[in-house]
Amino acid sequence: MPDVILVLVFLLAGLLCVRAAAGRWPGLVGGTVEGGRRTGFACRVEPTVMPTDDGSVEVLAIQMCGRIQAPRNRYDTNVQVLIADVTEGTNHPQPVLCTDQAWQMEDSPAFCLVAHNGPIPRRVAVLANWVRVATIPCGVLVFPHRGVRRLQFVVSLHGRRDGRMIASASTLYSFTNAKPGYLDERDVQPSSSPEPIEVLMLRLAVGVCQNDGAVPDVVVGLLREWIVFQAEQAIAEGPERDAAVECLESGLDEALRRAQAGSLDVEETAEKLAREASIVDRYQAAGLVLQAVGAEQAVLRHRTDRLMRIAGRLGIDREKFRAMAQKCLPMHTHRVEDMCFLLGIEAEMDAAERRQQLNQEYQKWNARVTHPDAAIRQQADRMLTLIAEARSRLADEPAVVQA
Amino acid sequence: MSTIAGIDLGTTFSALAILNRIGKPEIVPNAEGERITPSAVYFDEEDNNVIRVGIEAINSRQLNPDRCVRWIKRHMGDREFKKVVDGKAWTPEEISSLILKKLKQDCSVETGAIEDVVISVPAHFDEVRRKATMDAGTLAGLNVIGIVNEPVAAALFYATTCEVRGRVLVYDLGGGTFDVTVLDVDGKDIRIVCSQGDHALGGIDFDQKVLELFEVAYREKFNAELITNEEERARYEDEAEDVKKTLSRRPVAKKMLYGQAGSMRLEITREQFEQAIAPLIARTDILVEVSLEEAGCTPADVNKILLVGGSTRIPLVQRRLEEKFGFAPEVAVNVDEAVALGAAIHAGLTTLREAPDKLDEGTAGGLRDVKLQDVCNHSYGTICAPRDAETGQYVVQNSIILRKNTPLPCEATQRFYTMVDGQTELQVTITQGEDTDPDYVNKIATEIFELPPNRPANRPIKVTYRYDLNQRMHCTFEDEESQRLLEVDFCVGDNGQMSEANVSRRAQELEGFKVE
């Protein structure tokens, strides 16, 4: 797949006739070069910050100015913005991907922004000042590698009806990418395709729930239901959905085989998810694991130990994970051997910290004992009883609480 | 002039107090001459229209436990709880109303008809339970003019009868509930700082621990169960209570246990009892610590500890408090009556504020110097969808607008934004609770707010909540651009299971039952 994208971008770059001046990067303000003459149409990239509901977000403002020659007056146009990662040289461009589907190419996740620019009033028009044509949140861009990346932005105007390109400019911009790139630490096997994230999630759930290679039927049943649900949510009914279900079912069967053979490495699976999945997907993976664990009424100590390690490997917030666990493993319906896991008591806590943690948990669950939902009330009552038992043993004993 | 009363509707005992002609509260004994009435109801098997309340219900209970109801306060507001007797399904409000009816009847013999009452509730009672309590009063033919938190009532009584200054912690451990309230007192000026409560912690839970000691001992000796039917359970529950009370006075209590496998003599020491109730006492410790943290103070900042409720007689309770605070707690004039006496004062203050003409000069004079600043009992918020900082996704959350323990009257405003272009409707939900997780909060009102069409997303909506001294809540949702308003008003008492019409109808139905 990545090779196809590379070819596509290169072809597009070729079509746009973008060439850097020999031995010289144009810098922040660039222009098209045809036959050695600057045509006067230019683009630039300005980093800025945009306010949002809960703070602000870093964005790249794309601007253009200069001379535009259109076939006729009031020629309606679209503006197009493409980005290529040319850190390894303009002869070796790599695609910049986008997480927002609205700004992806038709057949790939490579970034491509197309927006209606409006009619050019006259055949020859001049933008005397810089005009913003696009604002791209940095968070939607995915680069090949972490670190300082040299990006080539290509801004062009095209006829809205006929697609004819009437102006184009490119510029280079240095961007510091703090996130892992899509090529980082991956063993690229040109002939193999990357595993769907959902397969990794299933493998993780199987790995956590397996005991001496065996996975309870109730857990397998839950995972198969999850596969169907995921496919129904994402894909309309038809052969494509059936294919997706089949793919995930194969993934599940493979995971079950590996578990039986003793070759399923849960930690490695979690690390792979941490590398390849978005934070949203990682939380979804944690949720699936907890649902699978919760399919059984009894949660043994070794399983809760495994759960906390998995949460660490996935790089998700421990407190959020614990809150999810409290919901998926309600005390009035489940027997959890290691209550310290649910109460947030950790081995390295001293007595004062344990007391503080139990107080916080008490306050939280005490506020829920009058909830209209009887199940929540029952769970809250049970939690308060357990917290009180833990607290009454607190003084001289290590943090061991039996359910 | 009308008789104003305060009622402590307790889990195990209830009491009624009135304000005398100089504004001082006095307990009114019941028809049996007792100052407190057991909160127990027995449905007579010979006459379906006769219901025994109080000590007669307790005495009859062991004969036919199925026809007796105790501890109904634990089920207040629980729409699933019903006690079916002779084909009629009694709700917790109806059963509570029978207890209130008895108190009202007995009082009217002494003092004449009662008109306006304030009923006390645990501090942690939510809107549904408060409404249920008010409904119980209405069903009993009372005009309920207000609801007061039990620790606040006790503090009111205490502050108006003793010279107190400084930070006070009211430790109210009753038959079924436990509340801790921190307040600042300067003479008759009382300012509530914060309250915390545990809905299922009280004397009946300590009795249960003693009962478990009986059962364990019998099982170990005979390898058989001590209790095999409800009559035996009722009997041994009373025996357990008796042992508990004995151990507050003596180091050892002795009992004979008679079961189907044989009889045995059992000695329970105070140490064994204290070990059995250790987890319950741990809950009280936690609540005290949480209250202090909420009040922003340490044990060293507390000047006085006031004990309220019969369960504070347990020596371990007093000892633990002394260990924590460094001084002995102060026992109120009568731990069983302080709440009713304080509720009567609260009734007087409410009447003085709302309808001063109803009070004679003497009564009003006795109350004029008393100032009480109460706080919001719970947090109130709304459901919204902020962007999660970690995932970048919108997540549905409860956002608290009015925080618990804010002094009354109070008001708070927050600004929210519409989410999508062209949004013409906003579902506004008013919540009660401390959680950010919407699954764990009580959604007390939901309305649809119509918005102007054809607007982009991110239009500001200003949300203001106001809570006044009469426990009325006023919520305003304002679309700032168009100035469209949605206003939602409700009172503690509006949002419950029984509508006003329903309450009136049920009150008429209950008139046919005779309470003795």
Chai-1 contact restraints between the chains, C-beta under 6 A:
chainA,res_idxA,chainB,res_idxB,connection_type,confidence,min_distance_angstrom,max_distance_angstrom,comment,restraint_id
A,D53,B,Y417,contact,1.0,0.0,6.0,A-B,restraint_1
A,D54,B,P386,contact,1.0,0.0,6.0,A-B,restraint_2
A,D54,B,R387,contact,1.0,0.0,6.0,A-B,restraint_3
A,I279,B,T391,contact,1.0,0.0,6.0,A-B,restraint_4
A,V280,B,T391,contact,1.0,0.0,6.0,A-B,restraint_5
A,V280,B,Q393,contact,1.0,0.0,6.0,A-B,restraint_6
A,N359,B,I286,contact,1.0,0.0,6.0,A-B,restraint_7
A,N359,B,E289,contact,1.0,0.0,6.0,A-B,restraint_8
A,N359,B,V290,contact,1.0,0.0,6.0,A-B,restraint_9
A,Y362,B,I286,contact,1.0,0.0,6.0,A-B,restraint_10
A,Q363,B,V290,contact,1.0,0.0,6.0,A-B,restraint_11
A,A367,B,E434,contact,1.0,0.0,6.0,A-B,restraint_12
A,R368,B,Y440,contact,1.0,0.0,6.0,A-B,restraint_13
A,V369,B,H199,contact,1.0,0.0,6.0,A-B,restraint_14
A,T370,B,D126,contact,1.0,0.0,6.0,A-B,restraint_15
A,A388,B,P279,contact,1.0,0.0,6.0,A-B,restraint_16
A,A388,B,A282,contact,1.0,0.0,6.0,A-B,restraint_17
A,A388,B,R283,contact,1.0,0.0,6.0,A-B,restraint_18
A,E389,B,P279,contact,1.0,0.0,6.0,A-B,restraint_19
A,R391,B,A282,contact,1.0,0.0,6.0,A-B,restraint_20
A,R391,B,I286,contact,1.0,0.0,6.0,A-B,restraint_21
A,S392,B,A278,contact,1.0,0.0,6.0,A-B,restraint_22
A,S392,B,P279,contact,1.0,0.0,6.0,A-B,restraint_23
A,S392,B,A282,contact,1.0,0.0,6.0,A-B,restraint_24
